[in-house]
Amino acid sequence: MQRSVVRLSPIRKTFVIPQIAINKTYDKGSKTFQDFVLLVKIRNSIVHHNWEEIPHNLIRQLRAKGLLLPVHPTSQQITDWTDEISTLETIRWCINVLASLNAALFEMCPTHPRFANQYHFPEFTNEQAVSLLREHKAIL
């Protein structure tokens, strides 16, 4: 079970794990979840060293949110997209996306019986976790 979950992408984990734990999950069409997807795609471009390949679609989306450095007036091309995303607004947006995702999770389960309190996820035996994962395998 652990290997199955570890192999999932961060986006899939974020969607599937609440489904397994509390039988609820994020609305994939919500602004919060869509911003998280964008954040993960940007993270993947940076972490996997795709610096030479400009992720034009991601840059367009961030520019539309007003998060990037302005494009140089004499050149409409992005010369170094990693510098362009290095703004305080981008950092603030990243933190706010994660905070919103966290808030949405706790809104899904404030009184769920599997939670000892609002700050801790329940402990499952390995058998329970495997069983829950099999029940929700269609999502995987």
C-alpha positions as CSV (number, residue, x, y, z in Angstrom):
1,M,0.0,0.0,0.0
2,Q,2.8,2.4,0.9
3,R,4.6,1.8,-2.4
4,S,1.3,2.4,-4.3
5,V,0.8,5.8,-2.6
6,V,4.5,6.8,-2.8
7,R,4.4,6.2,-6.6
8,L,1.5,8.6,-7.1
9,S,2.2,12.2,-8.3
10,P,1.8,14.9,-5.7
11,I,-1.5,16.0,-7.4
12,R,-2.9,12.4,-7.3
13,K,-1.8,12.0,-3.6
14,T,-3.5,15.2,-2.7
15,F,-6.7,14.1,-4.3
16,V,-6.7,10.4,-3.3
17,I,-5.5,10.4,0.3
18,P,-8.4,12.4,1.7
19,Q,-10.8,10.2,-0.3
20,I,-9.3,7.2,1.4
21,A,-9.1,8.7,4.8
22,I,-12.5,10.5,5.1
23,N,-14.4,9.5,1.9
24,K,-14.3,13.2,0.7
25,T,-11.9,15.0,-1.5
26,Y,-11.2,18.3,-3.2
27,D,-13.3,19.6,-6.1
28,K,-10.9,19.3,-9.0
29,G,-12.5,22.3,-10.7
30,S,-12.1,24.6,-7.6
31,K,-9.8,27.6,-7.8
32,T,-7.9,26.2,-4.8
33,F,-7.2,22.8,-6.5
34,Q,-6.4,24.3,-9.9
35,D,-3.9,26.7,-8.3
36,F,-2.4,23.7,-6.5
37,V,-2.1,21.9,-9.8
38,L,-0.3,24.9,-11.3
39,L,2.0,25.1,-8.3
40,V,3.0,21.5,-8.7
41,K,3.7,21.9,-12.4
42,I,5.9,24.8,-11.7
43,R,7.7,22.8,-8.9
44,N,8.2,19.9,-11.3
45,S,9.7,22.2,-14.0
46,I,12.2,23.5,-11.4
47,V,13.0,20.3,-9.5
48,H,13.4,18.2,-12.6
49,H,15.8,20.8,-14.1
50,N,13.7,21.8,-17.1
51,W,15.1,25.3,-16.9
52,E,16.0,25.6,-20.6
53,E,12.5,24.5,-21.6
54,I,10.3,27.5,-20.9
55,P,6.9,26.3,-19.7
56,H,5.0,28.9,-21.7
57,N,1.5,27.8,-20.6
58,L,2.5,28.0,-16.9
59,I,4.2,31.4,-17.4
60,R,1.0,32.7,-19.1
61,Q,-1.1,31.6,-16.2
62,L,1.2,33.2,-13.7
63,R,1.4,36.4,-15.7
64,A,-2.4,36.5,-15.8
65,K,-2.4,36.4,-12.0
66,G,0.0,39.4,-11.9
67,L,2.8,37.4,-10.2
68,L,5.7,37.8,-12.5
69,L,8.4,40.3,-13.2
70,P,7.4,42.5,-16.2
71,V,8.7,41.4,-19.6
72,H,11.6,43.6,-20.8
73,P,10.1,46.3,-23.0
74,T,12.4,45.7,-26.0
75,S,12.0,41.9,-25.9
76,Q,8.7,40.1,-25.7
77,Q,10.5,36.8,-25.1
78,I,11.2,35.3,-21.7
79,T,15.0,34.9,-21.4
80,D,15.1,33.3,-18.0
81,W,11.7,32.1,-16.7
82,T,13.2,31.1,-13.3
83,D,14.2,34.7,-12.7
84,E,10.8,35.9,-13.9
85,I,8.9,33.8,-11.3
86,S,11.3,34.8,-8.5
87,T,9.1,37.5,-7.0
88,L,7.6,38.1,-3.6
89,E,4.2,37.9,-5.2
90,T,4.9,34.5,-6.5
91,I,6.2,33.4,-3.1
92,R,3.1,34.8,-1.4
93,W,0.8,33.1,-3.9
94,C,2.5,29.7,-3.3
95,I,2.1,30.0,0.5
96,N,-1.6,31.1,0.1
97,V,-2.3,28.2,-2.3
98,L,-1.0,25.7,0.3
99,A,-2.8,27.5,3.1
100,S,-6.1,27.4,1.1
101,L,-5.6,23.7,0.4
102,N,-5.1,23.0,4.0
103,A,-8.1,25.0,5.0
104,A,-10.3,23.2,2.5
105,L,-9.1,19.9,3.9
106,F,-10.2,20.8,7.4
107,E,-13.5,22.1,6.1
108,M,-14.2,18.7,4.7
109,C,-13.7,16.9,8.0
110,P,-14.1,19.1,11.1
111,T,-16.3,16.5,12.9
112,H,-15.3,13.4,11.1
113,P,-15.0,10.5,13.7
114,R,-11.6,9.3,12.4
115,F,-10.0,12.5,13.6
116,A,-8.8,12.7,17.2
117,N,-8.6,16.5,16.8
118,Q,-8.4,19.0,14.0
119,Y,-4.6,18.8,13.7
120,H,-4.0,15.0,13.4
121,F,-4.9,12.5,10.8
122,P,-6.1,9.1,12.1
123,E,-3.8,6.2,12.5
124,F,-4.7,3.2,10.3
125,T,-3.4,-0.3,10.5
126,N,-1.8,-1.4,7.3
127,E,-4.7,-3.8,6.7
128,Q,-7.2,-1.0,7.0
129,A,-5.2,1.3,4.7
130,V,-4.8,-1.5,2.0
131,S,-8.5,-2.2,2.2
132,L,-9.4,1.5,1.8
133,L,-6.9,1.9,-1.1
134,R,-8.5,-1.1,-2.9
135,E,-12.0,0.3,-2.4
136,H,-10.8,3.5,-4.1
137,K,-8.6,1.9,-6.7
138,A,-10.9,3.3,-9.5
139,I,-9.6,6.8,-8.6
140,L,-6.0,5.7,-9.0
